Amino acid sequence: MKKWLLAALYAAVLITAWIYRNDVVDYMREHGSFPILVCLAALVAMFPIIPYKLVIAALGFSFGTFWAAAVSWLGTMIAASVIYALARTVLREQGRAYLNRFRMLQSFTAWVESHPFMSVAAGRLIPIIPQMAVNVFAGVASIPFWTFTAASGIGKLPGILVYAFLGDQGSKHPLAAVLVFAGYVLLLGIMLLFYRKRKKLPPA
């Protein structure tokens, strides 16, 4: 799909979601169940028509920080495991071709070989590394499943909690939301500086 068509699709979905946001929230509160919401979150994570951060914030607005974080975390972990399994088995060659599009992963490779747990966890935290690429890379590199799962679960949690909190409390307590987001950005900055220092990456 051409980039402008994808951008137009994103814009259309976001505008529609914003226009009908109250109806969507009311429907989710009335009919949504935990397993269904987790399955929907997993589908959105695997096929990211809507940016996943917006999904987390919307769930936070609808169900509060805890349940939004739980649904989002489980959904994205299921999606990550499925992509990992596909990349490790039936789509190995396609996975390698996909990874060749990301120059940064050439530097990421050497770190993975010696620090698989830390590399996956850092890949989840550092925003300039695409999350789908981490899933595919772990499968292609044959990182053990439980190492991948544990590192992903830990690495994903801070961002999910932050965006769930922003969706839940952003309009009620804007100052607290700003402070939490600022702390999250500071954490990302520290992680990125640490990663660049270890790998001597050029500035983004």
DOGUDREN-980725 format. One record per residue: residue number from 1; chain; x, y, z of N, C-alpha, C, O in turn. Coordinates in Angstrom, 1 decimal, decimal comma, always signed. Layout:
<rs>
   n chain     nu     nv     nw    cau    cav    caw     cu     cv     cw     ou     ov     ow
 NUM     A      X      Y      Z      X      Y      Z      X      Y      Z      X      Y      Z
...
</rs>
This chain:
<rs>
   n chain     nu     nv     nw    cau    cav    caw     cu     cv     cw     ou     ov     ow
   1     A   +0,8   -1,2   +0,0   +0,0   +0,0   +0,0   +0,9   +1,2   +0,0   +1,8   +1,3   +0,8
   2     A   +0,5   +2,2   -0,9   +1,3   +3,4   -0,9   +1,2   +4,2   +0,4   +0,2   +4,1   +1,1
   3     A   +2,2   +5,0   +0,7   +2,3   +5,6   +2,0   +1,1   +6,6   +2,2   +0,6   +6,8   +3,3
   4     A   +0,8   +7,3   +1,1   -0,3   +8,3   +1,2   -1,6   +7,6   +1,5   -2,5   +8,2   +2,2
   5     A   -1,8   +6,4   +0,9   -3,1   +5,7   +1,2   -3,1   +5,3   +2,6   -4,2   +5,3   +3,3
   6     A   -2,0   +4,8   +3,1   -1,9   +4,4   +4,5   -2,2   +5,5   +5,5   -2,9   +5,4   +6,5
   7     A   -1,6   +6,7   +5,1   -1,8   +7,9   +6,0   -3,2   +8,3   +5,9   -3,8   +8,7   +7,0
   8     A   -3,9   +8,2   +4,8   -5,3   +8,6   +4,6   -6,2   +7,7   +5,4   -7,1   +8,1   +6,1
   9     A   -5,8   +6,4   +5,4   -6,6   +5,4   +6,2   -6,5   +5,7   +7,7   -7,5   +5,6   +8,4
  10     A   -5,2   +5,9   +8,2   -5,0   +6,3   +9,6   -5,9   +7,5   +9,9   -6,6   +7,5  +10,9
  11     A   -5,8   +8,6   +9,1   -6,5   +9,8   +9,4   -8,0   +9,5   +9,4   -8,7  +10,0  +10,3
  12     A   -8,6   +8,7   +8,5  -10,0   +8,4   +8,5  -10,4   +7,7   +9,7  -11,5   +8,0  +10,3
  13     A   -9,6   +6,7  +10,1  -10,0   +5,9  +11,3   -9,9   +6,8  +12,6  -10,8   +6,7  +13,4
  14     A   -8,9   +7,7  +12,7   -8,8   +8,5  +13,9   -9,9   +9,5  +13,9  -10,5   +9,8  +15,0
  15     A  -10,3  +10,1  +12,8  -11,3  +11,1  +12,8  -12,7  +10,4  +13,1  -13,5  +11,0  +13,9
  16     A  -12,9   +9,2  +12,6  -14,1   +8,5  +12,9  -14,2   +8,2  +14,4  -15,2   +8,3  +15,0
  17     A  -13,1   +7,7  +14,9  -13,0   +7,3  +16,3  -13,3   +8,5  +17,2  -14,0   +8,4  +18,2
  18     A  -12,8   +9,7  +16,8  -13,0  +10,9  +17,6  -14,4  +11,3  +17,5  -15,0  +11,8  +18,6
  19     A  -15,0  +11,3  +16,4  -16,4  +11,7  +16,2  -17,4  +10,9  +17,0  -18,3  +11,4  +17,7
  20     A  -17,1   +9,6  +17,0  -18,0   +8,6  +17,7  -17,4   +8,1  +19,0  -17,8   +7,0  +19,4
  21     A  -16,5   +8,9  +19,6  -15,8   +8,4  +20,7  -16,8   +8,1  +21,9  -16,6   +7,0  +22,6
  22     A  -17,8   +8,9  +22,1  -18,7   +8,6  +23,2  -19,5   +7,4  +23,0  -19,7   +6,6  +23,9
  23     A  -20,0   +7,2  +21,8  -20,7   +6,0  +21,5  -19,9   +4,7  +21,6  -20,3   +3,7  +22,1
  24     A  -18,6   +4,8  +21,2  -17,7   +3,7  +21,3  -17,5   +3,3  +22,7  -17,5   +2,2  +23,1
  25     A  -17,2   +4,4  +23,5  -16,9   +4,1  +25,0  -18,1   +3,5  +25,6  -18,0   +2,6  +26,4
  26     A  -19,3   +4,0  +25,4  -20,6   +3,5  +26,0  -20,8   +2,0  +25,6  -21,2   +1,2  +26,4
  27     A  -20,5   +1,7  +24,3  -20,7   +0,3  +23,9  -19,7   -0,6  +24,5  -20,0   -1,7  +25,0
  28     A  -18,4   -0,1  +24,6  -17,4   -0,9  +25,3  -17,7   -1,2  +26,7  -17,6   -2,3  +27,2
  29     A  -18,2   -0,2  +27,4  -18,6   -0,3  +28,8  -19,8   -1,3  +29,0  -19,8   -2,0  +30,0
  30     A  -20,7   -1,2  +28,1  -21,9   -2,1  +28,2  -21,7   -3,5  +27,8  -22,2   -4,4  +28,4
  31     A  -21,0   -3,7  +26,7  -20,8   -5,0  +26,1  -19,5   -5,6  +26,2  -19,3   -6,8  +25,9
  32     A  -18,5   -4,8  +26,5  -17,1   -5,4  +26,5  -16,9   -6,4  +27,6  -17,3   -6,1  +28,7
  33     A  -16,2   -7,4  +27,3  -15,7   -8,4  +28,3  -14,2   -8,5  +28,2  -13,6   -8,1  +27,2
  34     A  -13,6   -8,9  +29,3  -12,2   -8,9  +29,4  -11,5   -9,8  +28,2  -10,6   -9,3  +27,6
  35     A  -12,0  -11,0  +28,0  -11,4  -11,8  +26,9  -11,5  -11,2  +25,5  -10,6  -11,2  +24,7
  36     A  -12,7  -10,6  +25,3  -13,0  -10,0  +24,0  -12,1   -8,8  +23,8  -11,5   -8,6  +22,7
  37     A  -11,9   -7,9  +24,8  -11,1   -6,8  +24,8   -9,6   -7,2  +24,5   -8,9   -6,5  +23,8
  38     A   -9,2   -8,2  +25,2   -7,8   -8,7  +25,0   -7,6   -9,2  +23,6   -6,6   -8,9  +23,0
  39     A   -8,5   -9,9  +23,0   -8,4  -10,4  +21,6   -8,4   -9,2  +20,7   -7,6   -9,2  +19,7
  40     A   -9,2   -8,2  +20,9   -9,3   -7,0  +20,1   -7,9   -6,2  +20,2   -7,4   -5,8  +19,2
  41     A   -7,4   -6,1  +21,4   -6,1   -5,5  +21,6   -5,0   -6,2  +20,8   -4,1   -5,6  +20,3
  42     A   -5,1   -7,6  +20,9   -4,1   -8,4  +20,2   -4,1   -8,1  +18,7   -3,1   -8,1  +18,0
  43     A   -5,4   -8,1  +18,1   -5,5   -7,9  +16,7   -5,0   -6,5  +16,3   -4,4   -6,4  +15,2
  44     A   -5,3   -5,5  +17,1   -4,8   -4,1  +16,7   -3,3   -4,1  +16,8   -2,7   -3,4  +16,0
  45     A   -2,7   -4,8  +17,7   -1,2   -4,8  +17,8   -0,6   -5,6  +16,6   +0,5   -5,2  +16,2
  46     A   -1,3   -6,6  +16,1   -0,7   -7,4  +15,0   -1,0   -6,6  +13,7   -0,2   -6,7  +12,8
  47     A   -2,1   -5,9  +13,6   -2,4   -5,2  +12,4   -2,7   -3,7  +12,8   -3,8   -3,3  +12,9
  48     A   -1,6   -2,9  +13,0   -1,7   -1,6  +13,6   -2,3   -0,5  +12,7   -1,6   +0,4  +12,3
  49     A   -3,6   -0,7  +12,4   -4,3   +0,4  +11,6   -4,4   +1,6  +12,5   -4,2   +2,8  +12,0
  50     A   -4,6   +1,4  +13,8   -4,7   +2,5  +14,8   -3,4   +2,4  +15,6   -3,1   +1,3  +16,1
  51     A   -2,7   +3,5  +15,8   -1,5   +3,5  +16,7   -1,9   +2,9  +18,1   -2,9   +3,3  +18,7
  52     A   -1,0   +1,9  +18,5   -1,4   +1,2  +19,7   -1,4   +2,1  +21,0   -2,2   +1,8  +21,9
  53     A   -0,6   +3,2  +21,0   -0,7   +4,1  +22,1   -2,0   +4,7  +22,3   -2,5   +4,9  +23,4
  54     A   -2,7   +5,0  +21,2   -4,0   +5,6  +21,2   -5,0   +4,6  +21,7   -6,0   +4,9  +22,5
  55     A   -4,8   +3,3  +21,4   -5,7   +2,2  +21,9   -5,6   +2,1  +23,4   -6,6   +2,0  +24,1
  56     A   -4,4   +2,2  +23,9   -4,1   +2,1  +25,4   -4,8   +3,3  +26,1   -5,5   +3,1  +27,1
  57     A   -4,6   +4,5  +25,5   -5,2   +5,6  +26,1   -6,7   +5,6  +26,1   -7,4   +5,9  +27,1
  58     A   -7,3   +5,1  +25,0   -8,8   +4,9  +24,9   -9,3   +3,9  +25,9  -10,3   +4,2  +26,6
  59     A   -8,6   +2,8  +26,1   -8,9   +1,9  +27,1   -8,8   +2,5  +28,5   -9,7   +2,2  +29,4
  60     A   -7,8   +3,3  +28,8   -7,6   +4,0  +30,0   -8,8   +4,9  +30,3   -9,3   +5,0  +31,4
  61     A   -9,2   +5,6  +29,3  -10,4   +6,5  +29,4  -11,7   +5,8  +29,8  -12,5   +6,3  +30,5
  62     A  -11,8   +4,6  +29,2  -13,0   +3,8  +29,3  -13,1   +3,0  +30,6  -14,1   +2,8  +31,2
  63     A  -11,9   +2,4  +31,0  -11,9   +1,4  +32,0  -11,0   +1,7  +33,2  -11,0   +0,9  +34,2
  64     A  -10,2   +2,7  +33,1   -9,3   +3,0  +34,2   -7,9   +2,5  +33,9   -7,7   +1,6  +33,0
  65     A   -7,0   +2,9  +34,7   -5,6   +2,6  +34,4   -5,3   +1,1  +34,5   -4,7   +0,5  +33,7
  66     A   -5,7   +0,5  +35,6   -5,4   -0,9  +35,9   -5,9   -1,8  +34,8   -5,1   -2,6  +34,2
  67     A   -7,2   -1,8  +34,5   -7,8   -2,7  +33,5   -7,3   -2,4  +32,1   -7,1   -3,3  +31,3
  68     A   -7,1   -1,1  +31,8   -6,5   -0,7  +30,5   -5,1   -1,3  +30,3   -4,8   -1,9  +29,3
  69     A   -4,3   -1,2  +31,3   -3,0   -1,7  +31,3   -3,0   -3,2  +31,2   -2,2   -3,8  +30,4
  70     A   -3,9   -3,9  +31,9   -3,9   -5,4  +31,8   -4,4   -5,8  +30,5   -3,7   -6,7  +29,9
  71     A   -5,4   -5,2  +29,9   -5,9   -5,6  +28,6   -4,8   -5,3  +27,5   -4,5   -6,2  +26,7
  72     A   -4,2   -4,2  +27,6   -3,2   -3,8  +26,6   -2,0   -4,6  +26,6   -1,4   -5,1  +25,6
  73     A   -1,5   -4,9  +27,9   -0,3   -5,7  +28,0   -0,5   -7,1  +27,5   +0,3   -7,7  +26,8
  74     A   -1,7   -7,8  +27,9   -1,9   -9,1  +27,4   -2,1   -9,2  +25,9   -1,6  -10,1  +25,3
  75     A   -2,8   -8,2  +25,4   -3,0   -8,1  +24,0   -1,8   -8,0  +23,2   -1,6   -8,7  +22,2
  76     A   -0,9   -7,1  +23,6   +0,4   -6,9  +22,9   +1,3   -8,1  +23,1   +2,1   -8,4  +22,2
  77     A   +1,3   -8,8  +24,2   +2,1   -9,9  +24,4   +1,6  -11,1  +23,6   +2,5  -11,8  +23,0
  78     A   +0,3  -11,3  +23,4   -0,2  -12,3  +22,5   +0,3  -12,0  +21,1   +0,7  -12,9  +20,4
  79     A   +0,1  -10,8  +20,6   +0,5  -10,4  +19,3   +2,0  -10,6  +19,1   +2,4  -11,2  +18,1
  80     A   +2,8  -10,2  +20,1   +4,3  -10,4  +19,9   +4,6  -11,9  +19,8   +5,5  -12,2  +19,1
  81     A   +4,0  -12,7  +20,6   +4,3  -14,1  +20,6   +3,9  -14,8  +19,2   +4,7  -15,6  +18,7
  82     A   +2,8  -14,3  +18,7   +2,4  -14,9  +17,4   +3,4  -14,5  +16,3   +3,8  -15,3  +15,5
  83     A   +3,8  -13,2  +16,3   +4,7  -12,7  +15,2   +6,1  -13,4  +15,4   +6,7  -13,8  +14,4
  84     A   +6,5  -13,5  +16,7   +7,8  -14,2  +17,0   +7,7  -15,6  +16,4   +8,7  -16,1  +15,8
  85     A   +6,6  -16,4  +16,7   +6,5  -17,8  +16,2   +6,5  -17,9  +14,7   +7,2  -18,7  +14,1
  86     A   +5,8  -17,0  +14,0   +5,8  -17,0  +12,6   +7,2  -16,7  +12,0   +7,6  -17,3  +11,1
  87     A   +7,9  -15,7  +12,6   +9,2  -15,3  +12,1  +10,2  -16,4  +12,3  +11,1  -16,6  +11,6
  88     A  +10,0  -17,2  +13,4  +10,9  -18,3  +13,7  +10,7  -19,5  +12,9  +11,6  -20,4  +12,7
  89     A   +9,5  -19,7  +12,3   +9,1  -20,9  +11,6   +8,8  -20,6  +10,1   +9,8  -20,7   +9,3
  90     A   +7,6  -20,3   +9,8   +7,2  -20,3   +8,4   +7,6  -19,1   +7,6   +7,6  -19,1   +6,4
  91     A   +7,8  -18,0   +8,3   +8,1  -16,7   +7,6   +9,6  -16,2   +7,9   +9,8  -15,0   +7,9
  92     A  +10,5  -17,2   +8,0  +11,9  -16,8   +8,3  +12,5  -15,9   +7,3  +13,1  -14,9   +7,6
  93     A  +12,4  -16,3   +6,0  +13,0  -15,6   +4,9  +12,4  -14,2   +4,7  +13,1  -13,2   +4,5
  94     A  +11,0  -14,2   +4,8  +10,3  -12,9   +4,7  +10,7  -12,0   +5,9  +10,8  -10,8   +5,8
  95     A  +11,0  -12,6   +7,1  +11,4  -11,8   +8,2  +12,7  -11,2   +8,0  +12,9  -10,0   +8,4
  96     A  +13,7  -11,9   +7,4  +15,0  -11,4   +7,2  +14,9  -10,2   +6,2  +15,5   -9,2   +6,4
  97     A  +14,0  -10,4   +5,1  +13,9   -9,3   +4,2  +13,3   -8,0   +4,8  +13,6   -6,9   +4,5
  98     A  +12,3   -8,2   +5,7  +11,7   -7,1   +6,5  +12,7   -6,4   +7,3  +12,7   -5,2   +7,4
  99     A  +13,6   -7,1   +8,0  +14,5   -6,5   +8,9  +15,6   -5,7   +8,2  +16,2   -4,8   +8,7
 100     A  +15,9   -6,1   +6,9  +16,9   -5,4   +6,1  +16,5   -3,9   +5,9  +17,3   -3,1   +5,5
 101     A  +15,2   -3,6   +6,1  +14,8   -2,2   +5,9  +15,2   -1,3   +7,0  +15,2   -0,1   +6,9
 102     A  +15,7   -1,9   +8,2  +16,0   -1,0   +9,3  +17,5   -1,1   +9,6  +18,1   -2,1  +10,0
 103     A  +18,2   +0,1   +9,3  +19,6   +0,1   +9,4  +20,1   +0,0  +10,8  +21,1   -0,6  +11,1
 104     A  +19,3   +0,5  +11,8  +19,6   +0,5  +13,2  +19,8   -1,0  +13,7  +20,6   -1,2  +14,6
 105     A  +19,0   -1,9  +13,1  +19,1   -3,3  +13,6  +20,4   -4,0  +13,2  +20,7   -5,0  +13,8
 106     A  +21,2   -3,4  +12,3  +22,5   -4,0  +12,1  +23,4   -3,8  +13,3  +24,2   -4,7  +13,6
 107     A  +23,2   -2,7  +14,0  +24,0   -2,5  +15,2  +23,3   -3,3  +16,4  +24,0   -3,8  +17,3
 108     A  +22,0   -3,4  +16,3  +21,3   -4,1  +17,3  +21,7   -5,6  +17,4  +21,7   -6,2  +18,4
 109     A  +22,0   -6,2  +16,2  +22,3   -7,6  +16,1  +23,5   -8,0  +17,0  +23,3   -9,0  +17,7
 110     A  +24,5   -7,3  +17,0  +25,7   -7,7  +17,8  +25,4   -7,7  +19,3  +25,8   -8,6  +20,1
 111     A  +24,6   -6,8  +19,8  +24,2   -6,7  +21,2  +23,3   -7,9  +21,5  +23,4   -8,4  +22,6
 112     A  +22,4   -8,3  +20,6  +21,5   -9,4  +20,9  +22,3  -10,7  +21,1  +21,9  -11,4  +22,0
 113     A  +23,3  -10,9  +20,3  +24,1  -12,1  +20,4  +24,7  -12,3  +21,8  +24,8  -13,4  +22,3
 114     A  +25,1  -11,2  +22,4  +25,8  -11,3  +23,7  +24,8  -11,0  +24,9  +25,1  -11,4  +26,0
 115     A  +23,8  -10,2  +24,7  +22,8   -9,9  +25,8  +21,4  -10,0  +25,3  +20,7   -9,0  +25,1
 116     A  +20,9  -11,2  +25,0  +19,6  -11,4  +24,5  +18,4  -10,8  +25,3  +17,5  -10,1  +24,8
 117     A  +18,5  -11,0  +26,6  +17,4  -10,5  +27,5  +17,4   -8,9  +27,5  +16,4   -8,3  +27,3
 118     A  +18,6   -8,3  +27,8  +18,7   -6,9  +27,8  +18,4   -6,2  +26,5  +17,8   -5,2  +26,4
 119     A  +18,8   -6,9  +25,4  +18,5   -6,3  +24,1  +17,1   -6,2  +23,7  +16,6   -5,2  +23,2
 120     A  +16,3   -7,3  +24,1  +14,9   -7,3  +23,8  +14,2   -6,3  +24,7  +13,3   -5,5  +24,2
 121     A  +14,5   -6,3  +26,0  +13,9   -5,3  +26,9  +14,2   -3,9  +26,5  +13,3   -3,0  +26,5
 122     A  +15,4   -3,6  +26,1  +15,8   -2,2  +25,6  +15,0   -1,9  +24,3  +14,6   -0,8  +24,1
 123     A  +14,9   -2,9  +23,4  +14,2   -2,7  +22,2  +12,7   -2,3  +22,4  +12,1   -1,6  +21,6
 124     A  +12,2   -2,8  +23,5  +10,8   -2,4  +23,9  +10,7   -1,0  +24,4   +9,7   -0,3  +24,2
 125     A  +11,7   -0,6  +25,1  +11,7   +0,7  +25,7  +12,1   +1,9  +24,8  +11,5   +2,9  +24,8
 126     A  +13,1   +1,6  +23,9  +13,6   +2,7  +23,0  +12,6   +2,9  +21,9  +12,4   +2,0  +21,1
 127     A  +12,1   +4,1  +21,8  +11,0   +4,4  +20,9  +11,4   +4,4  +19,4  +10,5   +4,2  +18,6
 128     A  +12,7   +4,6  +19,1  +13,0   +4,6  +17,7  +13,2   +3,2  +17,1  +13,5   +3,1  +15,9
 129     A  +13,1   +2,2  +17,9  +13,2   +0,8  +17,4  +11,7   +0,3  +17,2  +11,0   +0,2  +18,2
 130     A  +11,3   +0,0  +16,0   +9,9   -0,4  +15,8   +9,6   -1,7  +16,5  +10,4   -2,7  +16,5
 131     A   +8,5   -1,8  +17,2   +8,1   -2,9  +18,0   +7,9   -4,2  +17,1   +8,3   -5,3  +17,6
 132     A   +7,3   -4,1  +16,0   +7,2   -5,2  +15,1   +8,5   -5,8  +14,7   +8,7   -7,0  +14,6
 133     A   +9,5   -4,9  +14,5  +10,8   -5,3  +14,1  +11,5   -6,1  +15,2  +12,2   -7,1  +15,0
 134     A  +11,2   -5,8  +16,5  +11,8   -6,5  +17,6  +11,2   -7,9  +17,6  +11,9   -8,9  +17,9
 135     A   +9,9   -8,1  +17,4   +9,2   -9,4  +17,3   +9,9  -10,3  +16,3  +10,2  -11,4  +16,5
 136     A  +10,0   -9,7  +15,1  +10,5  -10,4  +13,9  +12,0  -10,8  +14,2  +12,4  -11,9  +13,9
 137     A  +12,7   -9,8  +14,7  +14,2  -10,0  +14,9  +14,4  -11,1  +15,9  +15,3  -12,0  +15,7
 138     A  +13,6  -11,1  +17,0  +13,8  -12,2  +18,0  +13,5  -13,6  +17,4  +14,2  -14,5  +17,7
 139     A  +12,5  -13,7  +16,5  +12,2  -14,9  +15,9  +13,3  -15,4  +15,0  +13,7  -16,5  +15,0
 140     A  +13,8  -14,5  +14,1  +14,8  -14,8  +13,1  +16,1  -15,1  +13,8  +16,8  -16,0  +13,4
 141     A  +16,4  -14,4  +14,9  +17,7  -14,7  +15,6  +17,6  -15,9  +16,5  +18,6  -16,2  +17,2
 142     A  +16,4  -16,5  +16,6  +16,2  -17,7  +17,5  +16,5  -17,4  +18,9  +17,1  -18,3  +19,6
 143     A  +16,1  -16,2  +19,4  +16,2  -16,0  +20,8  +15,2  -16,9  +21,5  +14,1  -17,0  +21,1
 144     A  +15,6  -17,6  +22,6  +14,7  -18,5  +23,3  +13,4  -17,8  +23,6  +13,3  -16,7  +24,0
 145     A  +12,3  -18,6  +23,5  +10,9  -18,0  +23,6  +10,7  -17,4  +25,0  +10,2  -16,3  +25,1
 146     A  +11,1  -18,1  +26,1  +10,9  -17,5  +27,4  +11,7  -16,3  +27,7  +11,3  -15,5  +28,5
 147     A  +12,9  -16,3  +27,1  +13,8  -15,1  +27,3  +13,1  -13,9  +26,6  +13,0  -12,8  +27,1
 148     A  +12,6  -14,1  +25,3  +11,9  -13,1  +24,6  +10,6  -12,7  +25,3  +10,4  -11,5  +25,4
 149     A   +9,9  -13,6  +25,9   +8,6  -13,3  +26,5   +8,8  -12,5  +27,8   +8,2  -11,5  +28,0
 150     A   +9,8  -12,9  +28,6  +10,1  -12,2  +29,9  +10,6  -10,8  +29,6  +10,1   -9,9  +30,3
 151     A  +11,5  -10,7  +28,7  +12,1   -9,4  +28,4  +11,0   -8,4  +27,8  +11,0   -7,2  +28,1
 152     A  +10,2   -9,0  +26,9   +9,1   -8,2  +26,3   +8,1   -7,7  +27,3   +7,7   -6,6  +27,4
 153     A   +7,7   -8,6  +28,2   +6,8   -8,3  +29,3   +7,2   -7,2  +30,2   +6,5   -6,3  +30,5
 154     A   +8,5   -7,3  +30,6   +9,1   -6,2  +31,4   +9,3   -4,9  +30,6   +8,9   -3,8  +31,2
 155     A   +9,8   -5,0  +29,4  +10,1   -3,8  +28,6   +8,8   -3,0  +28,2   +8,9   -1,8  +28,1
 156     A   +7,7   -3,8  +28,0   +6,5   -3,1  +27,5   +5,7   -2,4  +28,6   +5,0   -1,5  +28,4
 157     A   +5,9   -2,9  +29,9   +5,1   -2,5  +31,0   +5,1   -1,0  +31,3   +4,1   -0,4  +31,4
 158     A   +6,3   -0,3  +31,3   +6,3   +1,1  +31,6   +5,5   +2,0  +30,7   +4,7   +2,8  +31,1
 159     A   +5,7   +1,8  +29,4   +4,9   +2,6  +28,4   +3,4   +2,3  +28,5   +2,7   +3,3  +28,4
 160     A   +3,0   +1,1  +28,6   +1,6   +0,7  +28,7   +1,0   +1,4  +30,0   -0,1   +2,0  +29,9
 161     A   +1,7   +1,3  +31,1   +1,1   +2,0  +32,3   +1,0   +3,5  +32,1   +0,0   +4,1  +32,6
 162     A   +2,0   +4,1  +31,5   +2,0   +5,5  +31,3   +0,8   +6,0  +30,4   +0,0   +6,9  +30,8
 163     A   +0,6   +5,3  +29,3   -0,4   +5,7  +28,4   -1,8   +5,3  +28,9   -2,8   +6,0  +28,6
 164     A   -1,9   +4,2  +29,7   -3,2   +3,9  +30,3   -3,5   +5,0  +31,3   -4,7   +5,4  +31,5
 165     A   -2,5   +5,5  +32,1   -2,7   +6,5  +33,1   -3,1   +7,8  +32,4   -4,0   +8,5  +32,9
 166     A   -2,5   +8,2  +31,3   -2,8   +9,4  +30,6   -4,2   +9,4  +30,1   -4,9  +10,4  +30,2
 167     A   -4,7   +8,2  +29,6   -6,0   +8,1  +29,1   -7,0   +8,2  +30,2   -8,1   +8,8  +30,1
 168     A   -6,7   +7,7  +31,4   -7,6   +7,7  +32,6   -7,6   +9,0  +33,3   -8,7   +9,5  +33,6
 169     A   -6,4   +9,6  +33,5   -6,3  +10,8  +34,3   -6,0  +12,1  +33,6   -5,9  +13,2  +34,2
 170     A   -5,7  +12,0  +32,3   -5,2  +13,2  +31,5   -6,2  +14,4  +31,6   -5,7  +15,5  +31,8
 171     A   -7,5  +14,1  +31,5   -8,4  +15,2  +31,5   -8,8  +15,6  +33,0   -9,2  +16,7  +33,2
 172     A   -8,7  +14,6  +33,9   -9,1  +14,9  +35,3   -7,9  +15,6  +36,1   -8,2  +16,5  +36,8
 173     A   -6,7  +15,2  +35,9   -5,6  +15,7  +36,6   -4,4  +16,0  +35,6   -3,5  +15,2  +35,5
 174     A   -4,6  +17,0  +34,8   -3,6  +17,3  +33,7   -2,2  +17,5  +34,2   -1,2  +17,1  +33,6
 175     A   -2,0  +18,1  +35,4   -0,6  +18,3  +35,9   +0,0  +17,0  +36,2   +1,2  +16,8  +35,9
 176     A   -0,7  +16,1  +36,9   -0,1  +14,8  +37,2   +0,2  +14,0  +35,9   +1,2  +13,4  +35,8
 177     A   -0,7  +14,2  +34,9   -0,4  +13,5  +33,6   +0,8  +14,0  +33,0   +1,6  +13,3  +32,4
 178     A   +1,0  +15,4  +33,0   +2,2  +16,0  +32,4   +3,5  +15,5  +33,2   +4,5  +15,2  +32,5
 179     A   +3,4  +15,4  +34,5   +4,6  +15,0  +35,3   +4,9  +13,5  +35,0   +6,1  +13,2  +34,9
 180     A   +3,9  +12,7  +34,9   +4,1  +11,3  +34,6   +4,7  +11,1  +33,2   +5,7  +10,3  +33,0
 181     A   +4,2  +11,8  +32,2   +4,7  +11,7  +30,9   +6,1  +12,2  +30,8   +7,0  +11,7  +30,1
 182     A   +6,4  +13,3  +31,5   +7,8  +13,9  +31,5   +8,8  +12,9  +32,1   +9,9  +12,7  +31,6
 183     A   +8,3  +12,2  +33,2   +9,2  +11,2  +33,8   +9,4  +10,0  +32,8  +10,5   +9,5  +32,8
 184     A   +8,4   +9,7  +32,1   +8,6   +8,6  +31,1   +9,5   +9,0  +30,0  +10,4   +8,2  +29,5
 185     A   +9,4  +10,2  +29,5  +10,3  +10,7  +28,4  +11,7  +10,8  +29,0  +12,7  +10,4  +28,2
 186     A  +11,9  +11,1  +30,2  +13,2  +11,1  +30,8  +13,8   +9,7  +30,9  +15,0   +9,5  +30,6
 187     A  +13,0   +8,8  +31,2  +13,4   +7,4  +31,2  +13,9   +6,9  +29,8  +14,9   +6,3  +29,7
 188     A  +13,1   +7,3  +28,8  +13,4   +6,9  +27,4  +14,7   +7,6  +27,0  +15,6   +6,9  +26,4
 189     A  +14,9   +8,8  +27,4  +16,1   +9,5  +27,1  +17,4   +8,9  +27,7  +18,4   +8,7  +27,0
 190     A  +17,2   +8,4  +28,9  +18,3   +7,8  +29,6  +18,6   +6,4  +28,9  +19,8   +6,1  +28,7
 191     A  +17,6   +5,7  +28,6  +17,8   +4,4  +27,9  +18,5   +4,6  +26,6  +19,3   +3,8  +26,2
 192     A  +18,0   +5,6  +25,8  +18,6   +5,9  +24,5  +20,1   +6,3  +24,6  +20,9   +5,8  +23,8
 193     A  +20,4   +7,1  +25,6  +21,8   +7,5  +25,8  +22,6   +6,3  +26,1  +23,8   +6,2  +25,7
 194     A  +22,1   +5,5  +27,0  +22,8   +4,3  +27,4  +23,1   +3,4  +26,2  +24,2   +2,8  +26,1
 195     A  +22,0   +3,2  +25,4  +22,2   +2,3  +24,2  +23,2   +2,9  +23,3  +24,0   +2,1  +22,7
 196     A  +23,1   +4,2  +23,0  +24,1   +4,8  +22,1  +25,5   +4,7  +22,6  +26,5   +4,5  +21,9
 197     A  +25,7   +4,9  +23,9  +27,0   +4,8  +24,5  +27,5   +3,4  +24,4  +28,7   +3,2  +24,1
 198     A  +26,7   +2,4  +24,6  +27,2   +1,0  +24,4  +27,5   +0,6  +23,0  +28,4   -0,1  +22,7
 199     A  +26,6   +1,1  +22,1  +26,8   +0,7  +20,7  +27,4   +1,8  +19,8  +27,7   +1,6  +18,6
 200     A  +27,7   +3,0  +20,4  +28,3   +4,1  +19,7  +27,5   +4,4  +18,4  +28,1   +4,5  +17,3
 201     A  +26,2   +4,6  +18,6  +25,4   +4,9  +17,4  +25,5   +6,4  +17,1  +25,8   +7,2  +17,9
 202     A  +25,3   +6,7  +15,8  +25,2   +8,1  +15,4  +23,9   +8,7  +15,8  +22,9   +8,0  +16,1
 203     A  +23,8  +10,1  +16,0  +22,5  +10,7  +16,4  +21,4  +10,3  +15,4  +21,7  +10,2  +14,2
 204     A  +20,2  +10,2  +15,9  +19,0   +9,9  +15,1  +18,7  +11,1  +14,2  +17,7  +11,1  +13,4
</rs>
